[in-house]
Amino acid sequence: MANKTILITGVAGFIGSNLADRLVRDGYKVVGIDDLSAGILEQVPKEVEFHKLDIRSKDIFPVVKEADVVFHLAALNSVVMCQSDPYGTADVNVMGTLNVFEAARAAGIKRVIYAESSAIYEGTKTLPTPETDFMPQTFYAISKATDHLFGMAYGREFGMEMVGLRYLNVYGPRQDYRRAIPPVMTRFIVRILLGGRPPVFGDGSLRRDYIHVDDVNDFHLLCIESGKVANRVFNLGCGKNYSVLEVLAEIQKILGTNAEPEFVPEPSGIAEANLADITAAKSVGWEPKIGLGEGLRGLVDYVKAEMAKGNIARAQ
Ligand SMILES: NC(=O)c1ccc[n+]([C@@H]2O[C@H](COP(=O)([O-])OP(=O)(O)OC[C@H]3O[C@@H](n4cnc5c(N)ncnc54)[C@H](O)[C@@H]3O)[C@@H](O)[C@H]2O)c1
């Protein structure tokens, strides 16, 4: 039923722009909001009705009103940066989220799908981690845990259909190589392609559950139409994890290189391992399809294409 209008906050970001592409391709009308504080306007498909707005502003209300379904993805999204700014983190990630929820409520929109994070599990030792383990430690995770509590309360109090998504480590094209601490995969690929040594935090034994953005989008599509997701929260991971050194080895295999890693001190607030229990997401008919090797080959192609455009030399 593609005759719906879908609103995406954070549409110029990594996950938001990939979702916009997929929805446009599937025939949905897409309206997007982003303040471009971290997002890239060129990533927003031209078919999207784009509004440069801050999610904390009341100006989002008339824009949200156009939608049948809301995806709320905009957030401050760096654990390390949020750790030095608890007030700013709460302002955007909690008050901004509440403003989006209120705009949806005022417009009578029932279904709001919003980004939580697997960072909510950073204090747990239970692996794989089910959705019931709720142990946020950092300010970023606390902001996402607060969104969860508000989200579920909007479902209970106002009859809305709230869906919380706990992404594990999402990767794929447009994963941002420009930020101060780029995600591990793009950090490695860029550094090796530029002839340098890939920087490994700690001893490289940190294990992460990586999920490809196309698999995440399969779940997003399901969230628009499914009767089984309302007022629930879902882990979106692969249910497998890999150490940083295993990811590096896979990347070197694809690139045909043997670059010596540079071991650097680990930033604080980083969990040792994550691994999702994905029973809940599977129970509504979803399954991840893209293996690490296939996903990394696509990411390498993306980084090479950015480099050919001259974007990466500029960003370094
Ligand atoms: N990428 C991951 O692996 C991952 C993992 C767990 C959770 N998440 C969550 O998923 C969501 C999307 O993540 P992403 O990787 O695409 O992040 P991203 O940083 O690429 O995108 C976030 C977007 O939000 C926008 N934004 C930030 N503050 C805003 C504001 N005040 N008003 C309007 N727009 C604003 C930014 O400009 C950016 O385009 C976020 O909520 C993030 O916390 C992502």
The ligand as an SDF file (V2000), in Angstrom:
LIG
                    3D

 44 48  0  0  0  0  0  0  0  0999 V2000
   23.8820    3.9650   12.8530 N   0  0  0  0  0  0  0  0  0  0  0  0
   23.7720    3.0890   13.8640 C   0  0  0  0  0  0  0  0  0  0  0  0
   24.4710    2.0570   13.8990 O   0  0  0  0  0  0  0  0  0  0  0  0
   22.7690    3.3230   14.9700 C   0  0  0  0  0  0  0  0  0  0  0  0
   22.7560    2.4280   16.0620 C   0  0  0  0  0  0  0  0  0  0  0  0
   21.8390    2.6340   17.0830 C   0  0  0  0  0  0  0  0  0  0  0  0
   20.9360    3.6850   17.0110 C   0  0  0  0  0  0  0  0  0  0  0  0
   20.9780    4.5460   15.9620 N   0  0  0  0  0  0  0  0  0  0  0  0
   20.0010    5.6460   15.9290 C   0  0  0  0  0  0  0  0  0  0  0  0
   19.3850    5.6740   14.6410 O   0  0  0  0  0  0  0  0  0  0  0  0
   19.1030    7.0060   14.2590 C   0  0  0  0  0  0  0  0  0  0  0  0
   19.7310    7.3110   12.8990 C   0  0  0  0  0  0  0  0  0  0  0  0
   21.1350    7.0840   13.0010 O   0  0  0  0  0  0  0  0  0  0  0  0
   22.1400    7.4500   11.8280 P   0  0  0  0  0  0  0  0  0  0  0  0
   23.2810    6.5110   11.9190 O   0  0  0  0  0  0  0  0  0  0  0  0
   21.4370    7.6080   10.5380 O   0  0  0  0  0  0  0  0  0  0  0  0
   22.6740    8.8730   12.3550 O   0  0  0  0  0  0  0  0  0  0  0  0
   23.0840   10.1620   11.5250 P   0  0  0  0  0  0  0  0  0  0  0  0
   23.8540   11.0340   12.4670 O   0  0  0  0  0  0  0  0  0  0  0  0
   23.7010    9.7970   10.2230 O   0  0  0  0  0  0  0  0  0  0  0  0
   21.6700   10.8370   11.2380 O   0  0  0  0  0  0  0  0  0  0  0  0
   20.9990   11.6060   12.1980 C   0  0  0  0  0  0  0  0  0  0  0  0
   20.4410   12.8280   11.4850 C   0  0  0  0  0  0  0  0  0  0  0  0
   19.7210   13.6250   12.4510 O   0  0  0  0  0  0  0  0  0  0  0  0
   19.9580   14.9840   12.1350 C   0  0  0  0  0  0  0  0  0  0  0  0
   19.7450   15.7780   13.3510 N   0  0  0  0  0  0  0  0  0  0  0  0
   20.4950   15.7890   14.4850 C   0  0  0  0  0  0  0  0  0  0  0  0
   19.9740   16.6720   15.3550 N   0  0  0  0  0  0  0  0  0  0  0  0
   18.8670   17.2030   14.7740 C   0  0  0  0  0  0  0  0  0  0  0  0
   17.9040   18.1700   15.1860 C   0  0  0  0  0  0  0  0  0  0  0  0
   17.9940   18.7780   16.3710 N   0  0  0  0  0  0  0  0  0  0  0  0
   16.8920   18.4790   14.3360 N   0  0  0  0  0  0  0  0  0  0  0  0
   16.8080   17.8780   13.1100 C   0  0  0  0  0  0  0  0  0  0  0  0
   17.7000   16.9570   12.6690 N   0  0  0  0  0  0  0  0  0  0  0  0
   18.7120   16.6370   13.4870 C   0  0  0  0  0  0  0  0  0  0  0  0
   21.4070   15.0300   11.6580 C   0  0  0  0  0  0  0  0  0  0  0  0
   21.6650   16.1680   10.8570 O   0  0  0  0  0  0  0  0  0  0  0  0
   21.5150   13.7240   10.8750 C   0  0  0  0  0  0  0  0  0  0  0  0
   21.2280   13.9170    9.5100 O   0  0  0  0  0  0  0  0  0  0  0  0
   19.6070    7.8870   15.3970 C   0  0  0  0  0  0  0  0  0  0  0  0
   18.5330    8.1660   16.2600 O   0  0  0  0  0  0  0  0  0  0  0  0
   20.6310    7.0180   16.0930 C   0  0  0  0  0  0  0  0  0  0  0  0
   20.8070    7.3810   17.4480 O   0  0  0  0  0  0  0  0  0  0  0  0
   21.8640    4.3820   14.9360 C   0  0  0  0  0  0  0  0  0  0  0  0
  1  2  1  0
  2  3  2  0
  2  4  1  0
  4  5  1  0
  4 44  2  0
  5  6  2  0
  6  7  1  0
  7  8  2  0
  8  9  1  0
  8 44  1  0
  9 10  1  0
  9 42  1  0
 10 11  1  0
 11 12  1  0
 11 40  1  0
 12 13  1  0
 13 14  1  0
 14 15  2  0
 14 16  1  0
 14 17  1  0
 17 18  1  0
 18 19  2  0
 18 20  1  0
 18 21  1  0
 21 22  1  0
 22 23  1  0
 23 24  1  0
 23 38  1  0
 24 25  1  0
 25 26  1  0
 25 36  1  0
 26 27  1  0
 26 35  1  0
 27 28  2  0
 28 29  1  0
 29 30  1  0
 29 35  2  0
 30 31  1  0
 30 32  2  0
 32 33  1  0
 33 34  2  0
 34 35  1  0
 36 37  1  0
 36 38  1  0
 38 39  1  0
 40 41  1  0
 40 42  1  0
 42 43  1  0
M  CHG  2   8   1  16  -1
M  END
$$$$
